[in-house]
Amino acid sequence: MDPGPARGFLRLVVIVAAIMLTYWYVTGITYNGY
């Protein structure tokens, strides 16, 4: 198996997870009125 695409996929997953966590954090603050 070529490690290149796998590494790129893992990086993509990490980026998406970080974006989702940031989105939850921001929307949570907005929802709570802070």
Residue pairs with C-beta under 8 A, 6 or more apart in sequence:
none
